[in-house]
Amino acid sequence: MSETILFYLFAGIAIAASTLVIGQRNPMYSIMLLIASFGALSALYIQLDAPFVAMAQIIVYAGAIMVLFLFVVMLLNAPQEDAAVWDRTHPLRRPGMGRLGALLAGLLIVQLVWALVRATDASAAVGERGDVAAISSVRSVGRVLFTDYVFAFEATSILILVAMVGAVVLAAREPGR
């Protein structure tokens, strides 16, 4: 019963955060809400007993890709509509919201510890049974990624590098040119 409640809670957070991403005027808030959506999706992966995918979701998407987006938005200095008024009147600027942020950070830490404990318990159970093929390990995922899918992996890294160089070129362009 509690797993169903947790599923609906994290699914609601993911849907709400994803919906709010497109409703923000300030691109920084959109990026932060997208990170919250990725965190909720990670919690859903943990409920599916996929701790590796959950950690990859946090590390790759929330960690790497969203930081790249954040730097691109900051680098391009995207125009904001009434940003000063928006920042002063935003609901997250109200008193007490810092405590809400601390609570959410604490919940994220609990979620990550829970995922790591479950992954450790699963690997211990595999070691006792000797059934290594039942659970895919990081080693097997890495081996497949860097042997069978090495071209796609390298093409993606080149694509991200080209996007970063393009962002720098666009930001360095003088106005009026």
C-alpha positions as CSV (number, residue, x, y, z in Angstrom):
1,M,0.0,0.0,0.0
2,S,2.8,2.5,0.9
3,E,4.5,1.7,-2.4
4,T,1.4,2.8,-4.3
5,I,1.3,6.0,-2.3
6,L,5.0,6.7,-3.0
7,F,4.4,6.0,-6.7
8,Y,1.6,8.5,-6.9
9,L,3.5,11.0,-4.9
10,F,6.6,10.9,-7.1
11,A,4.6,10.6,-10.3
12,G,2.7,13.7,-9.2
13,I,5.9,15.6,-8.5
14,A,7.3,14.6,-11.9
15,I,4.2,15.7,-13.7
16,A,3.8,18.9,-11.8
17,A,7.5,19.9,-12.2
18,S,7.5,19.0,-15.9
19,T,4.3,21.1,-16.4
20,L,5.8,24.1,-14.5
21,V,9.0,23.9,-16.7
22,I,7.1,25.3,-19.6
23,G,5.2,27.9,-17.6
24,Q,8.2,29.8,-16.2
25,R,9.3,33.1,-17.5
26,N,12.8,32.8,-16.1
27,P,14.8,30.0,-17.8
28,M,16.8,29.4,-14.6
29,Y,13.6,28.3,-12.8
30,S,12.7,26.1,-15.7
31,I,16.1,24.3,-15.4
32,M,15.7,23.9,-11.6
33,L,12.2,22.4,-12.1
34,L,13.5,20.1,-14.7
35,I,16.1,18.8,-12.2
36,A,13.3,18.3,-9.7
37,S,11.4,16.3,-12.4
38,F,14.5,14.1,-13.0
39,G,14.8,13.5,-9.3
40,A,11.2,12.3,-9.1
41,L,11.8,10.0,-12.1
42,S,14.8,8.6,-10.3
43,A,12.6,7.8,-7.3
44,L,10.2,6.0,-9.7
45,Y,13.2,4.0,-11.0
46,I,14.1,3.0,-7.5
47,Q,10.6,1.7,-7.0
48,L,11.1,-0.4,-10.1
49,D,14.1,-2.0,-8.4
50,A,16.5,-0.4,-10.9
51,P,19.0,1.5,-8.7
52,F,21.6,1.7,-11.4
53,V,19.2,3.4,-13.8
54,A,18.1,5.7,-10.9
55,M,21.7,6.7,-10.1
56,A,22.5,7.2,-13.9
57,Q,19.4,9.4,-14.1
58,I,20.7,11.6,-11.3
59,I,24.4,11.6,-12.4
60,V,23.9,11.9,-16.2
61,Y,20.8,14.0,-16.6
62,A,20.5,16.1,-13.4
63,G,24.3,16.3,-12.9
64,A,25.8,16.6,-16.4
65,I,23.2,17.6,-18.9
66,M,21.3,20.0,-16.8
67,V,24.5,21.7,-15.6
68,L,25.4,22.1,-19.3
69,F,22.0,23.6,-19.9
70,L,22.4,25.9,-16.9
71,F,25.8,27.1,-18.2
72,V,24.4,27.7,-21.7
73,V,21.5,29.7,-20.4
74,M,23.9,31.8,-18.2
75,L,26.4,32.1,-21.0
76,L,23.8,33.3,-23.6
77,N,22.3,35.6,-21.0
78,A,18.8,34.9,-22.2
79,P,16.5,37.9,-22.0
80,Q,14.0,37.9,-19.1
81,E,10.7,39.6,-19.0
82,D,10.4,41.7,-15.9
83,A,13.0,39.6,-14.2
84,A,13.5,42.0,-11.2
85,V,9.8,42.1,-10.4
86,W,9.5,38.4,-11.0
87,D,12.3,37.6,-8.6
88,R,10.9,39.8,-5.9
89,T,7.3,38.4,-6.2
90,H,8.2,34.7,-6.8
91,P,6.5,32.4,-4.3
92,L,9.8,30.7,-3.5
93,R,11.1,34.0,-2.1
94,R,8.6,33.9,0.7
95,P,9.8,33.4,4.3
96,G,10.2,29.8,5.3
97,M,11.0,28.5,1.8
98,G,14.6,27.8,2.9
99,R,13.3,25.2,5.3
100,L,11.3,23.6,2.5
101,G,14.5,23.5,0.4
102,A,16.4,21.9,3.3
103,L,13.6,19.3,3.7
104,L,13.7,18.4,0.0
105,A,17.5,18.1,0.1
106,G,17.2,15.8,3.1
107,L,14.6,13.7,1.3
108,L,17.0,13.4,-1.7
109,I,19.8,12.2,0.5
110,V,17.5,9.6,2.1
111,Q,16.5,8.5,-1.3
112,L,20.0,8.1,-2.5
113,V,21.1,6.2,0.6
114,W,18.1,3.9,0.2
115,A,18.9,3.2,-3.4
116,L,22.5,2.4,-2.5
117,V,21.5,0.1,0.4
118,R,19.1,-1.8,-1.9
119,A,21.8,-2.1,-4.6
120,T,24.2,-3.5,-1.9
121,D,21.6,-5.9,-0.7
122,A,20.9,-7.1,-4.2
123,S,24.6,-7.7,-5.0
124,A,25.0,-9.6,-1.7
125,A,22.1,-11.8,-2.6
126,V,23.6,-12.5,-6.0
127,G,26.9,-13.4,-4.4
128,E,25.3,-15.9,-2.1
129,R,23.4,-17.6,-4.9
130,G,26.1,-17.3,-7.5
131,D,23.5,-16.2,-10.1
132,V,25.4,-13.3,-11.6
133,A,23.5,-13.2,-14.9
134,A,20.2,-12.5,-13.0
135,I,21.3,-8.9,-12.2
136,S,23.2,-6.7,-14.6
137,S,26.2,-5.1,-13.1
138,V,27.9,-1.9,-13.8
139,R,30.7,-3.9,-15.4
140,S,28.4,-5.6,-17.8
141,V,26.6,-2.4,-18.7
142,G,30.0,-0.7,-19.3
143,R,31.3,-3.6,-21.4
144,V,28.2,-3.5,-23.6
145,L,28.3,0.3,-23.8
146,F,32.0,0.5,-24.8
147,T,32.0,-2.5,-27.2
148,D,28.6,-2.8,-28.9
149,Y,27.5,0.9,-28.7
150,V,30.9,2.7,-28.8
151,F,30.0,4.6,-32.0
152,A,26.8,6.0,-30.6
153,F,28.5,6.8,-27.3
154,E,31.3,8.7,-29.0
155,A,28.9,10.4,-31.5
156,T,26.8,11.7,-28.5
157,S,29.9,13.1,-26.8
158,I,31.0,14.9,-30.0
159,L,27.5,16.3,-30.4
160,I,27.6,17.7,-26.9
161,L,31.0,19.2,-27.5
162,V,29.8,20.8,-30.7
163,A,26.8,22.3,-28.8
164,M,29.1,23.7,-26.2
165,V,31.3,25.3,-28.8
166,G,28.3,26.7,-30.6
167,A,27.0,28.2,-27.4
168,V,30.4,30.0,-26.8
169,V,30.4,31.3,-30.4
170,L,26.9,32.6,-30.1
171,A,27.6,34.3,-26.8
172,A,30.9,35.8,-28.1
173,R,29.1,37.4,-31.1
174,E,29.0,41.2,-30.9
175,P,25.5,42.7,-30.9
176,G,24.5,44.3,-34.2
177,R,26.5,41.8,-36.3
